[in-house]
Amino acid sequence: MGGVSKRTTATEPRCEGASVDLSRRLLSQALEQTADIVLITDNKGVIQYVNPAFEQSTGYPSNEVVGARPALLRSGFHDKGFYNQLWSTIASGQVFRGVVVNQRKDGSHYHEEKTITPLFGQSGEITHYVSTGKDVTDRVRVQQQLHELAYFDALTELPNWRHLQQLLAQAVQLAKRRNNTLAVLFLDLNQFKRVNDALGHAAGDRLLREVGRRLSATLREEDTVGRSGGDEFVVLIHQPKKMEDLAHVAEKLLKQLTRPYVLNGQEHRIGISIGISVYPQDQQTPGDLLKAADMAMYRAKTDGESNYRFFSSDMEAEVVDRIKLEQCLRQGVGRNELTNFYQPQYDLRSGRLTGTEALVRWRHPVHGMISPGRFIPIAEETGDIIAIGNWVLTEACQQIAEWTARGLPIKRMSVNLSPRQLAHPEIVAQVRRLIDEHPILAGNLVLELTESSLMQHPDQAALTLASLKDLGVKLSVDDFGTGYSSLSYLRRFPLDCVKIDRCFVKDMESDKAATALVEGIVRLAHSLNMSVVAEGVENEVQLKMLSQMDCEGAQGYLLGKPMPPEELHSHSMQEAAGSSCTSIGCWGSNQV
């Protein structure tokens, strides 16, 4: 018994020691083989141990970090206060949990989901800190991507509409709390659809990205810019001091955004319309501020190319009227409420009626005749101008065919093509079809285009005009002198005629510069084998001056206002019979 007792007693310490050794081996193997990052420091924060997972994740071998401090992993992502809070937590004996952005040996960053646990000695003092963590960089990246998809525009990387609404709501609350002002700018690109139609969506995307870049580069760092969708952007100006400052910002944006854009190797220009509303004087809720800025933007668009306007209370009624007019116009096109009027054009050398220009009019059943100045800009914006322009062109071809069959002396029919029509891929086929369907000479049809429509996409315009020219039609540039082009630049287009804008004709009597400009246009046009027609002739002095400049053609109220086809028919018959007494027909330009 005694021997048995001694053997049992003798073996017990050996079993306990073996168990401790086994536990240590298992713990060592666990630390060495675990996929978690493990780092152990003493109570001063000096690293005493790192496991292989640490070496693999950070790129630091253990011999380079043991004896150093964890600060060598700092990425600069967190500020000093973050680390002070971390050390305050663990030094008080509490466990720290959080995601820390660290830096690897190669300088790259990784996200570590970290737990730091204090270890206590027998007397309760902290002896070590054990940090365990997981590399969650991929998970964080996916979360960031999901956040960006939800809150940022994928194309421009600017805040999207959803995020803009949140940012605006926060900005309004902050302005209210601090008794500050806040401005909302609503921006619209005026010719963006034409870029897409003429150059393709890839070019349109490049344009939108460049607009976003220019906006961000022009604004202050504390301001906000986002894309609300399509070709519209929103800017939040925080704490503007006065209205003059906002006007200055809008002017800077217009200057930067209307500079040429290089797309597909060529320069292209766009127009910008900006509407501005201000908190709290204009509106006091985020939704109403956006609505007010949108209304002001439409006023800017109506008032002309590349403008900005501040919101005013009368705009709400105007917007309602505009929406009603837009709806009535669409219905009016379907109800045949449109009609063509025709304004006579005279040859200044012979004094005879030689042509006419087709001008669309809208006879509303309730409101009567509505000015083209009201409905044409709306039709351009909505795209209804395509249907209206096609109708005008078809009616004009039918009319010139009818007049020709009845023996009238009107040999030339001028028809305006809108920029949208020129950019439409079917425009050449449509003109060919109309010439084939009506017994008219292609050379009697003159298609008039504004210089701005030619300059927006000059390469595409040149190709389209060359195809139209192959059909035998004549081509004219309308309202010349009001855009940014020059006759030397227009040499690349196969044009037959230049029409001088009425604003220059009107000023000839009182402005020597206007007279010199008109005379210069006539001479340069002739040098390029183009004829010239002057618009807006209202008195005989203007007529005499144009004739002396050797300008071939003229039209205006002095010679004949736009009139219905039957009235122009009667007018031309009286002139042919010698009973009409127009300012040209009675005395002839040879008497000047």
Salt bridges, closest charged atoms under 4 A:
ASP36 OD1 - LYS134 NZ 2.84
GLU64 OE2 - LYS105 NZ 3.08
GLU112 OE2 - LYS114 NZ 3.02
GLU113 OE2 - ARG139 NH2 2.89
ASP135 OD2 - ARG104 NH2 3.34
ASP138 OD1 - ARG141 NH1 2.89
ASP153 OD1 - ARG227 NH1 3.08
ASP188 OD2 - LYS301 NZ 2.45
ASP197 OD2 - LYS193 NZ 2.91
GLU210 OE2 - ARG213 NH2 2.74
GLU210 OE2 - ARG214 NE 2.91
GLU222 OE2 - ARG220 NH1 3.49
ASP223 OD1 - ARG220 NH2 2.76
ASP245 OD1 - LYS242 NZ 3.61
ASP303 OD2 - ARG309 NE 2.86
ASP314 OD2 - ARG299 NH2 3.17
GLU318 OE2 - ARG299 NH2 2.60
GLU326 OE1 - ARG322 NH1 3.20
GLU326 OE2 - ARG330 NH2 3.79
GLU357 OE1 - LYS499 NZ 2.98
GLU380 OE1 - ARG194 NH2 3.66
GLU381 OE1 - ARG322 NH2 2.28
ASP384 OD2 - ARG330 NH2 3.10
GLU402 OE2 - ARG406 NH1 2.82
GLU448 OE2 - LYS499 NZ 3.00
ASP459 OD1 - ARG492 NH2 2.51
ASP496 OD1 - LYS469 NZ 2.37
ASP507 OD1 - LYS506 NZ 3.02
GLU519 OE2 - ARG523 NH2 3.06
GLU535 OE2 - LYS499 NZ 3.35
ASP550 OD1 - ARG349 NH2 3.08
GLU552 OE2 - ARG349 NH2 3.99
GLU552 OE2 - HIS526 NE2 2.98
GLU567 OE2 - LYS561 NZ 3.20
